[in-house]
Amino acid sequence: MENMREILMIDDKFSKWQPVLEKSATHYVFIITNTTSVEEGLGKLLNYPGNIQAVMLALSFANGAIQGKEGLLKIKEIDNYNSIKPDKQTDLKSLVSLSN
């Protein structure tokens, strides 16, 4: 497909969001790739530079040493993505300040 954009969603509860996100992805012509931990997401970003246009990041993870805020900082070290957004409203102000 031409002009296919890829969004990486780093969230261990992706299955909860998948039905809605897949419908939007089809409509707006993008694909969503999921990783279930920040560590796995960082690996994908490092191994496939330039393939991902945006990142959606959960704030907390049941498994994994790196949580959302620390993950956000590590993602920004790799690349300054157009969109780095939490998938929850809690503590949004601190994440916005980290992403600037």
MDTraj code that builds the backbone (N, CA, C; nanometers):
import mdtraj as md
import numpy as np

residues = "MET GLU ASN MET ARG GLU ILE LEU MET ILE ASP ASP LYS PHE SER LYS TRP GLN PRO VAL LEU GLU LYS SER ALA THR HIS TYR VAL PHE ILE ILE THR ASN THR THR SER VAL GLU GLU GLY LEU GLY LYS LEU LEU ASN TYR PRO GLY ASN ILE GLN ALA VAL MET LEU ALA LEU SER PHE ALA ASN GLY ALA ILE GLN GLY LYS GLU GLY LEU LEU LYS ILE LYS GLU ILE ASP ASN TYR ASN SER ILE LYS PRO ASP LYS GLN THR ASP LEU LYS SER LEU VAL SER LEU SER ASN".split()
xyz = np.array([
    [0.0828, -0.1189, 0.0000],
    [0.0000, 0.0000, 0.0000],
    [0.0866, 0.1244, 0.0000],
    [0.0472, 0.2224, -0.0763],
    [0.1198, 0.3481, -0.0807],
    [0.0888, 0.4321, 0.0422],
    [0.1885, 0.5090, 0.0830],
    [0.1724, 0.6063, 0.1915],
    [0.1186, 0.5462, 0.3210],
    [0.1479, 0.4212, 0.3467],
    [0.1020, 0.3573, 0.4707],
    [0.1855, 0.4105, 0.5862],
    [0.1216, 0.4641, 0.6865],
    [0.1892, 0.5146, 0.8050],
    [0.1783, 0.4116, 0.9155],
    [0.2812, 0.4062, 0.9990],
    [0.2824, 0.3093, 1.1079],
    [0.2879, 0.3809, 1.2417],
    [0.2014, 0.3387, 1.3316],
    [0.1990, 0.3882, 1.4684],
    [0.2341, 0.2723, 1.5600],
    [0.3261, 0.2950, 1.6508],
    [0.3622, 0.1943, 1.7492],
    [0.2860, 0.2225, 1.8776],
    [0.2097, 0.1255, 1.9228],
    [0.1388, 0.1382, 2.0499],
    [0.2080, 0.0473, 2.1505],
    [0.2629, 0.1087, 2.2537],
    [0.3306, 0.0347, 2.3590],
    [0.2329, 0.0261, 2.4760],
    [0.1695, -0.0906, 2.4882],
    [0.0650, -0.1075, 2.5886],
    [0.0410, -0.2564, 2.6117],
    [0.0468, -0.2988, 2.7360],
    [0.0228, -0.4402, 2.7664],
    [-0.1258, -0.4749, 2.7673],
    [-0.2112, -0.3767, 2.7464],
    [-0.3558, -0.3999, 2.7374],
    [-0.4088, -0.3639, 2.5984],
    [-0.3277, -0.3884, 2.4971],
    [-0.3624, -0.3525, 2.3603],
    [-0.4939, -0.4144, 2.3148],
    [-0.5209, -0.5364, 2.3563],
    [-0.6429, -0.6049, 2.3109],
    [-0.7688, -0.5262, 2.3480],
    [-0.7622, -0.4505, 2.4544],
    [-0.8745, -0.3661, 2.4966],
    [-0.9024, -0.2565, 2.3932],
    [-0.7973, -0.2018, 2.3335],
    [-0.8096, -0.0905, 2.2393],
    [-0.8152, -0.1350, 2.0939],
    [-0.7727, -0.2568, 2.0655],
    [-0.7542, -0.3024, 1.9286],
    [-0.8771, -0.2873, 1.8383],
    [-0.9970, -0.3268, 1.8794],
    [-1.1112, -0.3158, 1.7870],
    [-1.1353, -0.1729, 1.7364],
    [-1.1292, -0.0776, 1.8245],
    [-1.1522, 0.0626, 1.7856],
    [-1.0362, 0.1145, 1.7021],
    [-0.9139, 0.0837, 1.7458],
    [-0.7966, 0.1336, 1.6744],
    [-0.7847, 0.0743, 1.5346],
    [-0.8150, -0.0519, 1.5194],
    [-0.8072, -0.1145, 1.3876],
    [-0.9083, -0.0531, 1.2911],
    [-1.0253, -0.0217, 1.3408],
    [-1.1275, 0.0425, 1.2564],
    [-1.0790, 0.1797, 1.2097],
    [-1.0222, 0.2570, 1.3019],
    [-0.9677, 0.3880, 1.2657],
    [-0.8496, 0.3745, 1.1706],
    [-0.7643, 0.2754, 1.1958],
    [-0.6471, 0.2543, 1.1116],
    [-0.6877, 0.2271, 0.9675],
    [-0.7893, 0.1457, 0.9499],
    [-0.8373, 0.1154, 0.8162],
    [-0.8923, 0.2403, 0.7488],
    [-0.9692, 0.3160, 0.8224],
    [-1.0315, 0.4365, 0.7675],
    [-0.9275, 0.5424, 0.7290],
    [-0.8279, 0.5633, 0.8137],
    [-0.7293, 0.6694, 0.7918],
    [-0.5989, 0.6193, 0.7291],
    [-0.5954, 0.4971, 0.6853],
    [-0.4840, 0.4365, 0.6125],
    [-0.3535, 0.4408, 0.6922],
    [-0.3538, 0.3720, 0.8056],
    [-0.2308, 0.3507, 0.8800],
    [-0.2372, 0.2140, 0.9463],
    [-0.1226, 0.1651, 0.9886],
    [-0.1190, 0.0385, 1.0592],
    [-0.0726, 0.0627, 1.2025],
    [-0.1198, -0.0211, 1.2896],
    [-0.0817, -0.0135, 1.4300],
    [-0.0016, -0.1382, 1.4636],
    [0.1164, -0.1153, 1.5170],
    [0.2001, -0.2236, 1.5654],
    [0.1999, -0.2140, 1.7169],
    [0.1928, -0.3280, 1.7836],
    [0.1875, -0.3270, 1.9297],
    [0.3058, -0.4004, 1.9895],
    [0.3569, -0.3442, 2.0985],
    [0.4500, -0.4154, 2.1849],
    [0.3914, -0.4086, 2.3253],
    [0.4204, -0.5092, 2.4072],
    [0.3571, -0.5163, 2.5389],
    [0.4435, -0.4622, 2.6514],
    [0.5633, -0.4131, 2.6186],
    [0.6485, -0.3523, 2.7207],
    [0.7289, -0.2399, 2.6586],
    [0.7739, -0.1481, 2.7427],
    [0.8570, -0.0380, 2.6946],
    [0.9863, -0.0938, 2.6363],
    [1.0430, -0.1936, 2.7016],
    [1.1680, -0.2525, 2.6534],
    [1.1535, -0.3060, 2.5110],
    [1.0449, -0.3773, 2.4871],
    [1.0187, -0.4325, 2.3540],
    [0.9960, -0.3202, 2.2518],
    [0.9234, -0.2173, 2.2936],
    [0.8983, -0.1025, 2.2059],
    [1.0264, -0.0294, 2.1695],
    [1.1153, -0.0105, 2.2677],
    [1.2436, 0.0542, 2.2398],
    [1.3244, -0.0280, 2.1401],
    [1.3200, -0.1595, 2.1553],
    [1.3890, -0.2470, 2.0610],
    [1.3378, -0.2287, 1.9198],
    [1.2060, -0.2198, 1.9049],
    [1.1465, -0.2008, 1.7723],
    [1.1890, -0.0670, 1.7133],
    [1.1882, 0.0371, 1.7945],
    [1.2275, 0.1689, 1.7455],
    [1.3740, 0.1707, 1.7015],
    [1.4590, 0.1019, 1.7749],
    [1.6013, 0.0965, 1.7397],
    [1.6277, 0.0091, 1.6173],
    [1.5536, -0.1005, 1.6039],
    [1.5759, -0.1942, 1.4940],
    [1.5127, -0.1509, 1.3619],
    [1.4144, -0.0633, 1.3673],
    [1.3451, -0.0206, 1.2457],
    [1.3375, 0.1320, 1.2395],
    [1.4510, 0.1996, 1.2366],
    [1.4490, 0.3468, 1.2351],
    [1.3805, 0.4007, 1.1097],
    [1.2999, 0.5024, 1.1278],
    [1.2323, 0.5655, 1.0158],
    [1.1021, 0.5005, 0.9744],
    [1.0707, 0.3817, 1.0255],
    [0.9471, 0.3136, 0.9862],
    [0.8261, 0.3605, 1.0647],
    [0.8463, 0.4110, 1.1841],
    [0.7358, 0.4471, 1.2725],
    [0.7217, 0.5990, 1.2777],
    [0.6014, 0.6462, 1.2516],
    [0.5767, 0.7892, 1.2488],
    [0.5267, 0.8448, 1.3813],
    [0.4673, 0.7599, 1.4643],
    [0.4126, 0.8072, 1.5917],
    [0.4145, 0.6938, 1.6931],
    [0.4136, 0.7322, 1.8205],
    [0.4139, 0.6356, 1.9301],
    [0.3019, 0.6707, 2.0268],
    [0.2244, 0.5700, 2.0649],
    [0.1263, 0.5842, 2.1733],
    [0.1777, 0.4983, 2.2873],
    [0.1801, 0.5551, 2.4065],
    [0.2473, 0.4913, 2.5182],
    [0.1574, 0.4865, 2.6408],
    [0.1436, 0.3686, 2.6987],
    [0.0696, 0.3552, 2.8250],
    [0.1548, 0.4136, 2.9375],
    [0.0905, 0.4467, 3.0478],
    [0.1628, 0.5057, 3.1603],
    [0.2215, 0.4026, 3.2546],
    [0.1558, 0.2872, 3.2645],
    [0.2062, 0.1859, 3.3577],
    [0.1913, 0.0478, 3.2956],
    [0.2783, -0.0430, 3.3407],
    [0.2827, -0.1785, 3.2885],
    [0.2910, -0.2759, 3.4041],
    [0.2170, -0.3850, 3.3944],
    [0.2203, -0.4871, 3.4991],
    [0.3564, -0.5560, 3.5024],
    [0.4103, -0.5841, 3.3861],
    [0.5418, -0.6492, 3.3758],
    [0.6367, -0.5544, 3.3048],
    [0.7620, -0.5590, 3.3421],
    [0.8613, -0.4729, 3.2778],
    [0.9190, -0.3746, 3.3763],
    [1.0452, -0.3529, 3.3655],
    [1.1134, -0.2643, 3.4586],
    [1.0897, -0.1181, 3.4261],
    [1.0698, -0.0869, 3.2987],
    [1.0535, 0.0526, 3.2576],
    [0.9050, 0.0843, 3.2483],
    [0.8646, 0.1916, 3.3136],
    [0.7259, 0.2378, 3.3096],
    [0.7142, 0.3534, 3.2098],
    [0.5932, 0.4053, 3.1940],
    [0.5623, 0.5040, 3.0915],
    [0.6472, 0.6298, 3.0902],
    [0.6608, 0.6969, 3.2032],
    [0.7362, 0.8231, 3.2052],
    [0.8820, 0.8024, 3.1669],
    [0.9447, 0.7020, 3.2250],
    [1.0841, 0.6732, 3.1918],
    [1.0942, 0.6294, 3.0450],
    [0.9965, 0.5530, 2.9999],
    [0.9940, 0.5102, 2.8606],
    [0.9841, 0.6276, 2.7650],
    [0.9035, 0.7256, 2.8006],
    [0.8886, 0.8452, 2.7176],
    [1.0230, 0.9143, 2.6987],
    [1.0976, 0.9278, 2.8061],
    [1.2290, 0.9917, 2.7967],
    [1.3236, 0.9106, 2.7086],
    [1.3195, 0.7787, 2.7203],
    [1.4061, 0.6933, 2.6392],
    [1.3663, 0.6972, 2.4919],
    [1.2370, 0.7041, 2.4648],
    [1.1893, 0.7146, 2.3268],
    [1.2383, 0.8446, 2.2651],
    [1.2308, 0.9519, 2.3399],
    [1.2747, 1.0820, 2.2888],
    [1.4246, 1.0856, 2.2643],
    [1.5012, 1.0021, 2.3340],
    [1.6458, 0.9918, 2.3069],
    [1.6709, 0.9280, 2.1707],
    [1.5826, 0.8379, 2.1297],
    [1.5980, 0.7690, 2.0017],
    [1.5575, 0.8595, 1.8872],
    [1.4427, 0.9256, 1.9021],
    [1.3904, 1.0102, 1.7961],
    [1.2844, 1.1015, 1.8555],
    [1.2675, 1.2172, 1.7974],
    [1.1672, 1.3113, 1.8440],
    [1.0421, 1.2939, 1.7585],
    [0.9577, 1.1988, 1.7948],
    [0.8392, 1.1660, 1.7163],
    [0.7379, 1.2789, 1.7195],
    [0.6572, 1.2854, 1.6123],
    [0.5532, 1.3872, 1.6022],
    [0.4518, 1.3759, 1.7148],
    [0.4202, 1.2555, 1.7543],
    [0.3192, 1.2357, 1.8572],
    [0.3657, 1.1296, 1.9549],
    [0.3741, 1.1679, 2.0788],
    [0.3970, 1.0712, 2.1851],
    [0.2884, 1.1007, 2.2866],
    [0.1917, 1.0107, 2.2939],
    [0.0736, 1.0382, 2.3755],
    [0.0445, 0.9227, 2.4690],
    [0.0075, 0.9550, 2.5916],
    [-0.0354, 0.8471, 2.6812],
    [-0.1735, 0.8001, 2.6399],
    [-0.2093, 0.6780, 2.6751],
    [-0.3430, 0.6302, 2.6420],
    [-0.4402, 0.6493, 2.7577],
    [-0.3993, 0.7231, 2.8596],
    [-0.4858, 0.7534, 2.9735],
    [-0.4721, 0.9013, 3.0068],
    [-0.5695, 0.9579, 3.0721],
    [-0.5668, 1.0991, 3.1069],
    [-0.4899, 1.1281, 3.2357],
    [-0.4660, 1.0275, 3.3175],
    [-0.4018, 1.0519, 3.4453],
    [-0.2596, 1.1012, 3.4267],
    [-0.2254, 1.2009, 3.5021],
    [-0.0914, 1.2568, 3.5040],
    [-0.0472, 1.3091, 3.3677],
    [-0.1434, 1.3545, 3.2869],
    [-0.1143, 1.4033, 3.1529],
    [-0.0249, 1.5269, 3.1556],
    [-0.0442, 1.6159, 3.2529],
    [0.0363, 1.7386, 3.2585],
    [0.1848, 1.7074, 3.2708],
    [0.2215, 1.6106, 3.3526],
    [0.3640, 1.5797, 3.3664],
    [0.4194, 1.5165, 3.2392],
    [0.3389, 1.4383, 3.1688],
    [0.3879, 1.3797, 3.0441],
    [0.4043, 1.4855, 2.9350],
    [0.3133, 1.5800, 2.9298],
    [0.3251, 1.6870, 2.8318],
    [0.4528, 1.7657, 2.8570],
    [0.4837, 1.7937, 2.9837],
    [0.6052, 1.8678, 3.0135],
    [0.7290, 1.7864, 2.9789],
    [0.7250, 1.6536, 2.9924],
    [0.8375, 1.5691, 2.9551],
    [0.8565, 1.5657, 2.8040],
    [0.7476, 1.5737, 2.7293],
    [0.7572, 1.5586, 2.5848],
    [0.7991, 1.6877, 2.5145],
    [0.8010, 1.7972, 2.5825],
    [0.8417, 1.9253, 2.5203],
    [0.9907, 1.9475, 2.5278],
])
top = md.Topology()
chain = top.add_chain()
for i, resn in enumerate(residues, 1):
    res = top.add_residue(resn, chain, resSeq=i)
    for name in ("N", "CA", "C"):
        top.add_atom(name, md.element.get_by_symbol(name[0]), res)
traj = md.Trajectory(xyz[None], top)
